[in-house]
Amino acid sequence: MNGHSAVELSIDGLVNIRDLGGLVTRNGRVVLHGRVFRSDNPRSLTAVGHGQFHERVAPRTVVDLRMSLEVEREGYDLGPDVRVVNCPMTPQSGITQEQIDAGMCDNLIDDYMRQIDVNGAFVADALRIIADTANQPVVLHCTAGKDRTGIVTAMLLDILGVSHRLIAADYHVTTKNMATTIERIRSAPVFQENGLANAPEWIFASDTETMAAFLERMTAQYGGAEPWALAQGITPEQIASLRSSLLA
């Protein structure tokens, strides 16, 4: 909570949840607490964790970035007061050599770049949801809260004006939280069936350099997250709403 990092929350059953509040932009504005959270899959919440989640996060909207198969097999119920919206982002990395030989990505940077192209509409949908203040507080999550969540979070924070260094540092926080998530993935039937349970180690990494390289390439190609978002049909008013509702 030093003004340069998101705040990690202690919620029973979640291992990778944090409040983006407290991150500082390049021009000295601060992301407000209690507006946007990034998380791993809420399916693992315990009974105690459910209470903590509603008390400490109190989300109006949860944006689930997983594919429909994951939602069906690894779903959850957060109660009637929480609206869950699925913005399905299909991973672009190959988890077997056959998939890589067939043209899927063999590194996370290429995966993330392809994500904002192939799944760009869903990334934009997630940003639109956040921009509507009636939906806040918003929780973003996928399975681990690393890749798909990391991409949407990075594009959001870049629009808000947070430096690439701080965005990459926040992404890297996931590294120390991954052990439990990897265990869950390796033991889940759905991921044993689709091969993720036996994926190579680089699939589960969250190195600072990966996010920094993605942001650099994204900026070189599109001019930054704001021009990218506008090209996806997000309006200048929605960009303005993101800044006015999320920054102090």
N, C-alpha and C positions, 0 to 999 in steps of 0.2 A: 504493500500500500504506500509506495514511495512516489506516487504520481507518474511512474513510468512503467507500470505493469498492471494488468488486469488482476482482479481480486479472486483468488481461489476460494471456493466455498466448500464447507464440510457438510455433505448431505449423504446419509447412510445409503449405500448401494451405488452411488455415482462416484466415479474415480477421476473425472476430467471435466468438471464444471467450473466455469469462472464468469464473473461479471466484468464486462468490458469497461465499466466505469473506472475512471481514474487515469486512463491513458491520455496523454497530452499531445495536442496537435503541434505542427511546426510553428504556428503563429500564437501558441500559448493558450489556446482554449482547451477545455477538459471535457472528456466524455463523461456524461452524467451516469451516476450509479443507478442500478435498478431498472434500466431500460432494455438492454440487450445482453443476453447470456449465451455462452457457447457451451455445449455439453456432449457427453457420450449418451448412448441410448438409455432413456428413462426406464426401460423394461426391467433393469436391475434394481430399481428402487425397492427398499424394504418397506414394511408397514411404517416404521419410524421415519424412514426416508421420505415417504409420501407426505407426511405431516411437515417435515422440515422443508421440503420442496415448495409446498403451498405457502408456508410461512415466510421463508427467506427469499423466494423467487416470485411467488404469486403471479405466474404468467397468465396473460389473457390468451396468448397465442403461442403455439408450438409449431415450428416449421421443421418437418421431418424430411430430410434430404435423401432418404434411402429409396432404393428401388421397390416396386410393388411386392416382389417376392420376399424381400427382407421384412417389409411391413407386415405381410401376412404371417410369416413364420416367427418373427421376432417382435411382435407387436406389444402394446401396453394399453392401459386405461388410466387416464389421469383424472377422471371424474367429469361431471357435466359442465363445470364452469370453465373448462379449458378447451379452446378450439384448436384442433390439430389439422394442419394443412400439409399435404404431401407435395413436395417439389422434387420429383425423383431425378437424381443425378446418377447416371450410369458410370461406374469407374472405367477409366480408359487405359489402365495398366494391365498388361498380361500377367497372369499369376502362374502360368505354365509356359514352358519353352515353346510349345505348339502355338499358343496364343500370340506370343511375341513374334514368332516366325510368320504368323498370319497378319502382322501389321499393328498389333497393339503395342503400347508404350513399354519400354524397358527401364524407365526412370520416372520419378515423380514430377519433375519439372515439365517434361513433355505431356504427361498426364494432365497436369493442371492447366497448361496452355490449351490442350484439346478440350478440356472441360468447359472453359468459358466460350468455346466455339460450339461444340456439339450440344452441350447442355446450357448454353448461354441463356435461353429463354427461362429456364428454371432458376438460374442464379438471379436473373432480373426479377422474376416473380417474388423471390425471397426478399429482395431489396425493396420492392414495392410494398410488400406486407409490412416491413419495418417502418417504411416512410409514413404509413397511415397511423397516426398517434392513437387511434381507437384500438389498435391491435397491441399496443405496448402495455406491459412488458412482454418481450418476445424472447423465446428460447430457440436457438438454432441447434440442431443435432443431426448426426448420422449414426454410424455404429460406434466408432471410437471417438468421434468428435475431433478428428485430425485432418483428413483430406478434404472431403466435400464441405464440412463445416469450416475448415481452414480457408478454403477458397472464398466462400461467401463472406466470411469475417474479414479476410484480407481486402476484398473489393470494397466492402463497407468502410473499413478503416481508412483506406486510401481516399475514398470520397470525402471522408470527414477531415482529412488532412494530417492523419497520423503518419509519422516518418516510416519509411520502409524498415529501418533498423528496429523500431519498436514493434512493428507488425511481425517481423521475423522472430524477434525475441519472444513474443507471445505465442507464436506457433510452436516454438521450441519447448515451451513449458510442458507440452503434452508428452515429451520424451520420458520424463520421470513418472508419468502416470500410466504408461502403456502396458506394464507387465500384467496387470489384472485383466485388461481388455484383450491382450493376446491370448491369455488362458481361456477366456470366455469364447473367443473366436475359434480356437483350436478344438474346443469341446462341443460346439454347437452343431447339430446335425446339418442345418442348412448350409453352413460354411464348409463342413466336411464334404458335402455333396458338390458344391460349386468350386471346390479347390482352394478357397481362401485359407482354410485351416492349415494347409501345407505350403502356403506361399513363401517365397524367399524373404529373407530378413529385411531387405531394402523397402519392401512394401509397408513395413510397420515403423519405419524411421520418420523422425520429424526434426531434421537438422536445420539449424538457422540458415545455412547456405542454400538449402533447397527453396525456402520461401523467398529469400533475398533474390535468387536467380529468377524465380517466377515473376516477381514484381518488376524486376529490371526488364525482362523480356516483354511482359505485358505492357509496360510503359513505352518501350521502344516500338511495339507494334501498333498500339491503340492510342498512345498519348496519355494514358492513365485510366483509372477506373471510371472517372466521370465521363470522358468522351466515349468509352466503351459502353457505359450504361445508357447514354443518350442514343447511341446507335442501336441499342436493343429496344428502344421505344420508351424508356423511362423519361418522364418529362422534367423540364427544368424546375417545375414546382415541387415534384417529388424529391429531387436533389436538395432543394432549399428546405423542404420539410425534414429530411434526414438531419441536416445541419442544425436547424432551429430546435428540433425536438431532442436531439442527442448531445448537443454541446452546450456547455456553460461558458 
